[in-house]
């Protein structure tokens, strides 16, 4: 592969999103396609020109320069400029359109932040928020998004199309929310970032590189919020901390064949100690203000999981954190994890009684947990529960994991 | 789904003095119990504890200090759960730590306005 063939996809991943965010803000959602066309066209020109003349000294600057020119040309010749923008200019904010297209690091950063808030607007569905984030904020191709969601390109195209329509219909502005709105609006942004991360972390897609990219892109977006004074809130630091702790185990979670390795069986030498200390750093920074968000609690839980050794202190802390987390926001997975922590901190017997109350009868994790709890207490019951889990599990990976548990009972 | 108010009552003045360790154990019991209700997705509002001080306002603006800590069954706190029936609410209340300290739980269905 020539250097150029490697360089352009790489630059596409890092620079497309920056150029497009700036252009979006310049053109507004009304002309979202034009912004995308210009950004896409810039890369096409690069592919053609660099092939003939060689790679320029500063490829990124070259891209910015070409994107700016293309945008300027478009504005100059377009009839929309004459018929729509000029009248608009007269009644509104003159500054936006008179300005040169500004691809300074500062403006790129601001545009991306503003874009984040626009995409994560309460009127846009969660599914669409994630799709748009992947496309616009992370620069993922349609095919990659389809791969991550295990669906086809057509579905993703439709989903993105509808989401953009919605942005237009709702006349959502690309701007940061006001000081009084910030915490509420941040919640949706953080939720989307966390969903993005989880999409990568728990996705059933076999493409490990893509999954890792998803996780690190989510962390990058969160870092951007922290770098900006206005959005650098305790809960944002807590979310980044949480993602660092989880990501530290990324490589330890799979063997060479791509099979999942459960937490208990992981080789701690493969845990990324840099990410663990980064997680600790942001957890400390999150400890200000007087509100405990669910991200604080989840980060603290993830912190305890970076300590492999089973101690009563560890499990008692995890149990209390889950007790609090469930009071803030219920989720079946938190209820199951809380019950597991209860078995470690208090007793298996108590945990069985509590588990039976959960009634999550269509959830294979529920029966896997019951199987684990009965193990050594009533192995027959353990097997019955694992069997039930096996029949409910949908993916091959899950079935394999459960089968291993059944096999280990019969040893 | 209906909502029910749990009112925790006890004779707090009659409670024996306990060590710091016992107090911690007690807190853990409450936390685990509250966590259990939340894990069943039946907690509507964890509510709050009440201090032992109080005031009562009567007609003609007469204010008295509530003798809350001295009466036999003063209210120590409250929570709101969401379940379908009194039977279920009673079942949930059975694990309440206040019971083991000689107190009781009053369970009242909330009439949504």
Interface residues (C-beta under 8 A of the other chain):
Chain A: X316 X319 X320 X322 X323 X324 X326 X327 X330 X334 X335 X338 X339 X342 X346 X354 X357 X358 X359
Chain B: X28 X31 X32 X34 X35 X36 X38 X39 X40 X41 X43 X46
